[in-house]
Amino acid sequence: MSKTHTISEIYDIATAFITDRKTTLDVSYRNGHLMYKFTKRGLDEYPYTLVISAERGAPAKIPHTNQTNKKTGHVYLQRGTALSGMYGPRTIVSAETKHNVGRAIDSTQRDIVKFGTRMLSPKFFKLVELANKRAFNKIETSNNTPQMFNLLYRIQNENQK
């Protein structure tokens, strides 16, 4: 069972995944949804997958309801490579931004709107920028396996409490 954490709490594990030399990266952008998927093998009998995702655009009212579709940012870590979603049964740890982040990745928004949106969720966008640099081979990678193993062990122990 996963325990929901803040972006601050899973920042270390996400950074370790992004900067690990042997972690594979898959970037996708479909229907306005940006997703970075990092997979690390060799930590256990199954791989681990870290996902950083956001949906482009401003929050929108859901028709025939009083609800709004917030476009929050998501970061989650799960066992395996088939994505089960942020609240799926294989999710170990997850975090969601408190604020809409979709405007910051929407090319139709004015720069001041993008900037303001980024200021509301700085740790999330720091991870997005780091993931983007990794996608373009613009960061130094290293062997983070021991660090990742220790962080996973600590998180899994916290979840069992």
Salt bridges, closest charged atoms under 4 A:
GLU9 OE1 - HIS5 ND1 3.41
ASP20 OD2 - LYS40 NZ 2.93
GLU55 OE2 - LYS71 NZ 3.77
ASP106 OD1 - ARG56 NH1 3.33
GLU129 OE2 - ARG118 NH1 3.32
GLU158 OE2 - ARG154 NE 3.75
